[in-house]
Amino acid sequence: MMDLTQAFKCAAYGQRNFCQAVDLVCQNAQGGVWVIGSYVFGSLASALYDAPPSCGDISCGDIDFIVENSCGAVQLPRGWSLQRNRCGNPKFVKDGLRVDYVPLSTVSSIVRRGLEPTIENYLRGTPLTVQSIAFDVRTSKVIGLVGMRAVQERTVAVHDPVELVIASELKGLSVEAYLTRKADKLRFTPVFS
């Protein structure tokens, strides 16, 4: 079985702005901090399977974090500006790099299901299997068995059907097109079941 944590660390820490983004988010968070989304599974696909670098390359400009709790007033180092993402959460911007900062308590799938805001509940509510993966900044480990299995099997399947409908509608795509687009970008196999 491949070591996804080591593969992610090699890919991420080799990126020029990754540590800067992690430091910025950690300055503004209390408790757990996790890197999520395409930066995690894309970095792994790129490192392990030669998927296109844009799948997990911070130079493409986007990295998403989930935080257990925010510290309140945002602390911004010189050169960074604060914007808001479409959900009203902070987005740190500098030189084309966008760092989304999402408190667990505002994650739509957690709110929709009325669940306790935990990383486990976040991982259970992602639209696609490959998205159910995160890098725990505090422990330096990749977590999320469903997402880890998807990366290892090179597949993308439905994980939370309701969230998949919501995500695909936000992108203006059908569920099938959304799932297929994610799989194609990673050079993974789409699984419709």
C-alpha positions in Angstrom: 0.0 0.0 0.0 1.4 3.4 -1.0 2.2 6.0 1.6 -0.1 8.9 0.6 1.1 11.1 3.5 4.7 11.0 2.2 3.6 11.5 -1.4 1.5 14.5 -0.4 4.2 16.0 1.7 6.8 15.7 -1.1 4.4 17.3 -3.6 3.1 20.1 -1.3 6.2 21.1 0.5 7.9 21.4 -2.8 5.5 24.1 -3.8 6.9 27.6 -3.2 3.8 29.1 -1.5 2.4 26.1 0.4 4.2 26.8 3.7 3.2 30.4 3.5 -0.4 29.5 3.1 -0.3 27.0 5.9 1.3 29.6 8.2 -1.3 32.2 7.3 -4.2 29.9 8.1 -2.7 28.6 11.3 -2.2 32.2 12.5 -5.9 32.7 12.1 -7.2 29.3 13.5 -7.6 27.5 16.8 -7.7 23.7 16.9 -7.5 21.6 13.9 -6.5 22.8 10.4 -6.9 20.7 7.3 -6.0 21.2 3.7 -8.9 19.9 1.6 -10.2 19.7 -2.0 -8.4 19.4 -5.3 -5.1 20.6 -3.9 -4.9 17.3 -1.9 -6.2 14.8 -4.3 -4.8 16.6 -7.3 -1.3 16.8 -5.7 -1.5 13.0 -5.0 -2.7 12.2 -8.6 0.0 14.3 -10.0 2.8 12.9 -7.8 1.7 9.3 -8.0 0.2 8.9 -11.5 1.6 11.8 -13.6 -1.8 13.5 -13.8 -1.5 17.1 -15.2 0.2 19.4 -12.7 -2.7 21.8 -12.7 -4.6 19.2 -10.7 -2.7 19.9 -7.5 -0.3 22.7 -8.2 -0.5 25.7 -6.0 0.8 27.9 -8.8 -2.7 27.4 -10.4 -3.7 29.7 -7.6 -6.1 27.9 -5.2 -5.8 26.1 -1.9 -8.7 25.3 0.5 -8.5 24.9 4.2 -11.1 23.7 6.8 -10.4 25.0 10.3 -11.9 23.9 13.6 -12.3 27.4 14.9 -11.4 30.9 13.7 -9.5 33.2 16.0 -11.8 36.1 15.4 -10.1 39.2 13.9 -8.1 38.2 10.8 -4.4 38.7 10.9 -2.9 39.5 7.5 0.8 39.6 6.8 2.1 42.4 4.4 1.1 41.8 0.8 -2.1 39.8 1.5 -5.6 41.1 1.1 -8.9 39.7 2.5 -11.9 38.9 0.3 -14.9 36.7 0.9 -15.7 33.5 -0.9 -19.3 32.8 -2.2 -20.3 31.5 1.2 -19.0 34.6 3.0 -15.9 32.9 4.5 -12.5 34.5 4.4 -10.4 34.2 1.3 -6.8 35.4 1.6 -5.3 36.7 -1.7 -1.7 37.5 -2.7 -0.1 37.6 -6.2 -2.8 35.4 -7.7 -2.8 32.9 -4.9 -6.2 32.3 -3.3 -6.4 30.7 0.1 -9.9 29.8 1.2 -10.5 29.5 5.0 -13.6 27.7 6.0 -14.7 27.1 9.6 -16.2 23.6 10.1 -19.4 25.2 11.5 -20.1 26.8 8.1 -19.6 23.8 5.9 -22.9 23.3 3.9 -23.1 19.5 4.3 -22.6 19.8 8.0 -25.2 22.5 8.4 -27.7 20.8 6.0 -27.4 17.5 8.0 -27.5 19.2 11.4 -24.3 17.5 12.5 -21.6 18.4 15.0 -18.8 20.4 13.1 -16.0 17.8 13.0 -13.6 16.8 10.3 -15.1 13.3 10.2 -18.5 14.8 9.5 -17.0 17.0 6.8 -15.4 13.9 5.1 -18.7 12.0 5.3 -20.5 14.8 3.4 -18.3 15.5 0.3 -20.0 15.1 -3.1 -17.4 12.7 -4.5 -15.3 9.9 -3.0 -12.0 11.5 -4.1 -13.0 14.7 -2.2 -13.3 12.8 1.1 -9.6 13.3 1.8 -7.7 15.9 3.8 -4.2 16.7 5.0 -4.1 17.3 8.7 -1.7 20.2 9.2 -1.3 19.7 12.9 -0.4 15.9 12.6 1.1 16.1 9.1 -1.0 13.1 7.9 -3.4 12.5 5.1 -6.7 11.4 6.5 -10.0 10.2 5.0 -10.2 6.5 4.2 -12.8 6.9 1.4 -10.8 9.5 -0.4 -7.5 7.6 0.2 -9.1 4.5 -1.4 -10.4 6.5 -4.3 -6.9 7.9 -5.0 -5.3 4.4 -4.7 -7.9 2.9 -7.0 -7.8 5.9 -9.3 -11.6 6.2 -9.3 -14.1 9.0 -8.8 -17.6 8.0 -7.6 -20.6 9.5 -5.8 -20.1 9.9 -2.1 -23.0 12.1 -0.9 -25.7 12.3 -3.6 -27.4 15.4 -2.2 -24.1 17.3 -2.0 -23.3 16.1 -5.5 -26.5 17.7 -6.9 -25.7 20.9 -5.0 -22.1 21.0 -6.3 -23.0 20.2 -9.9 -25.7 22.9 -9.9 -23.3 25.5 -8.6 -21.0 24.6 -11.6 -23.9 24.6 -14.0 -23.3 20.9 -14.9 -25.2 17.7 -14.7 -24.2 15.3 -12.0 -22.7 13.0 -14.6 -20.8 15.8 -16.2 -19.5 17.0 -12.9 -18.3 13.6 -11.9 -16.8 12.8 -15.3 -15.0 16.2 -15.4 -13.3 15.5 -12.1 -12.3 12.0 -13.1 -11.0 13.1 -16.5 -8.9 15.9 -15.0 -7.2 13.4 -12.7 -7.0 10.7 -15.4 -9.1 8.5 -13.0 -12.0 6.2 -13.9 -15.5 7.6 -13.3 -17.8 5.2 -11.5 -21.5 5.5 -11.8 -23.5 3.2 -9.5 
